[in-house]
Amino acid sequence: MMFKKVFAAAASALAIAAFAGNAMARDTLRVGTEPTFAPFEFLDTKTQEFSGFDIDLIKAVADKAGYDVKVMNMGFDALIPALSAGTIDVIASGISITEERQKKVDFTSPYYQSGLSYLVRKADAEKIKTFADLKGKTLAVQIGEGLDLFSIGTTGAAYAKNVEGARVSAFNTTSEAFMDLNVKNADAVVLDRPVLAYFLKTKPRVAKNLQLSTEIADAEHFGFAVKKGNAELLQKLNAALEELKKSGEFAKIEDKWFAK
């Protein structure tokens, strides 16, 4: 009899533990990103982990919404197709909310307002003072792996292709575009202003020869993207994002990466 009681108690304890474990289990949010867009997303060479403003923010949003996160590295051109195919659940990759993209995906509330600027060599700064001065120049841009200038690539590439007489050199990563400027193959790099500013901040030896424009063009908002029609996930992410803003946690993450 005693054995039966002990067995029953043990079984009951296991059942309770199993129930508690199931109650604590959380779904995993598969987040797609192209980690070549510092300070929004990049691979930290010291830790070999994905880092950046977008990564910190989507992890905080997901946690608030009750999810764990798995970050998946893929080319920029593969992100929207992967989302549509169900390979990933969310895109967190410094992606601007545009009308063209809204035909393919649903966006959360905007979480960051960016804008385009350009980077030139200081020796050329007197000749290139405004966006109008980019006319007829060679412009380096990030387009995204596998894309061409007529695809839905970066907003910097979209802007550059419409500059009158400009010759556009498209690269898969920002670092390649910066290198093209440094070796004098390009006259300017056109890209999101915070990305250019972060590059200058973290590459002081290179930065001393470069100058960031004072002008900002085509200010656009970034948002996290979910599969078209996934209203349930969209609502959860928006609610979590709003909570983070009200609690002040969003501001802390923002200050970490964009301290003034």
N, C-alpha and C positions, 0 to 999 in steps of 0.2 A: 504493500500500500504506500509505504514511504517512497519507494522508487517511483511509483506512478505520480505521486504528488510533485517530486523533484523534477521528473520528466515534463510534467504539465507546466510547471513554473518556468522551466528552461525554454520550453516551446513558446510559452506566452511572451517571455522576454525577447526571444528571437523575432517573434511576430511584431512586437512593438518596435524593436530596432529596425526591422525591415520597413515598417510603415513610416517611421521617422526618416529613414534614409530616402525613401521615395518622396516624402513630403519636401525634403531638402533638395532633391535633385532638380536641376534647372536645365532647360533647353539651351543648346548652343547656337549662337548667332554667327553664321559664317559671313565674315566681312571681307570683301574684295578691295584690294588697293594696289596701286603701282607706286612702290616706295622710292621714288626718285624726285620728290617734290618737296624738299625741305623748305621751311620748317613744318609743313603740314604732315608729310609722311616720308620716312626714309629708314634705311637699315643702319642702326647704330653699329659701327665697326668694332666698338669695344665689347659690347654685350651680345652682338649678333642677333639682336631683337629689333622688331619694328618699333619705331618711335615717332614722335611728332605730335602736333596739336590735334590733328584729326584722330590719331590713334588713341591719345589720352581721352579725348572727348567721347568717341564712340564707345569706349570701354566704360566710361562713367554713365553714359546714357543707357547702355545695355544693362549694366548692373542695376540701375534704378528701375529699369523695366522688367527685371527678373531673369536676365539671360547671362550666360557665360559667353565669352567671345573667342572665336578662332579666326585669326587674320590670315588671309590667303593672298599670296603675291601673284600678280598677273599683269600682263601688258595693258595699257590704258584702253587700247582698242578692243580688248577681250572682256572688259568689265560689264558693259551693257548686255552683250550677248549672253554672258554667264549668268547675269541676273534674270534675264528673260527665260533662260533654260532651267533655272532653279538650281544651278551649281553653287551660287552664293545667295545670301539673303539681303545683304545691304552693300552699297558702294560707299566707301569713305575714302575719297581720293582727291580732295580739293576740286570737286566737280561743280562747275557753275550751273546755275538753274537757267536754262535757255528754253525758248519755245520749241526748238527742234528736239531737244532731249525730252521735254515734257510729253512729246508724242509717244515716246518709247518707255518711259519710267515715271514713277510718282516720286516727288521730292518731299522731304520733311520741311518744316518751317526753316527759313534761312538761319544759319548760325554764324556766318561771317560775311562781311562785305569786303570784297577785294577790288582791285582795279589794276589796269595795265600801266607799266612804266617801261622805260628802256635804260639800258646800261651801255655806256660808250667809254672809249679810252679817253683819259684826261686830255691827251694831246689833240683830240678831235672835238672836245667839248665846246669850243668856240664856234665850230662849224655846225654842230648839231645841238641847238638850244631848245628846240620844240619838236613835237611830233611831225609838224609840217616839214621839218628839215630832213626827215627820213626818206623823203621822196627821192627815188632813183638810187637809194643806197642798198647795200647787201645786208640783209637782216637774218640773224640766226634765231630760230625758235624751237621750242619743243613741240613735236607733233604727236608723239605716241607711237609705240612700236606697231609697224604694219599699216600705218595710216598714210594717206597722201593729203595734199593741201585742200582737197575738195571733200574730205571726210569730216566727221564731227570730232575734231581733235581739240587741242587747247585753244582758249580764247585768244592767246597771244598769236598763235599761228593764223587764226581766222582774221585778226586785225591786220597782220603783216601782209597777207595775200591781197588785201585791198588797198595797200599803199601804192600810189601811182608810180610806176616805173621801178618798183623795188624788186630786187632779186632775193628770193627767200631760200635760205638753207634750212631744211627741216631735219631735226635730230630726235632720236628716241628719248634721250634724257637731257636734263638741264645741264649737267656737267659737260656734255659734248658741245652744247651751244656756247657755254662760257669759254671752253677751250678754243672754239672757232674764233671768238672775239680776241682772245689773248694772242693767238698766232697771226692776227691781222687778216684773216680770211673774211671776216665780217666787220661791218661798221658799227653794228649795234645788236644787242640781244633784247628782244621784246618779250616780256613775260609778266606774270603777276607781281606787283610791287613788293609784297612781303617776302616772296621767294628771292627776289633780287637783293633786298635789304639783308636777309638772313645770310645769303652768300657772301656779301661784303663783310658782315660781322664775323663770320667764321673762317674767312680766308684773307686775313689782313695783309699777307705778303703780296697777294694778287690784287687785293682791293686798292692798295695805294696808287695803282696806275689806272684805276677805273672811276667813273663818276655816274651816279644815279640821277636820272632826270627829276626835275621838280614837278613836272606835269603828271597828271594821272588821267587816263582815258578809260572809257567803257567800264565804269565801276559795275560789278555784278556780284550777286550773292551766291555763296556756296550752300549746298544742302546735302544731306545724306539721301541716297536714292534707294527705293525699294521696287520690287516688281510691280508692274502696272496692275492696278486693281487689288493690291494687298492692303486693303483698308485697315484691317486689324493691327498689323504690324506698324503701319504708318501712325495710327492713333497712339499706340504704346510709345513709340519713339518720340513723337511730338509732346506727349504728356511728360515723359521723363526729361526731355530737353527743357521744358518750361519749369519743372521742379528744380533743376540744376541752376537755372537762371535766378529763380526766387531765393534759393538757399545761399547763393554766393559762390557755389562750387565752380560754376561756369567761369566766373570772373577770375578765380584762382588759376584755372587751367589756361585761360587766355593770357593772363599776366606772365605765366611761366614762359610762354613762347613769343609773346609780343610785348615785352616790357618796354615801356617808353623811356 
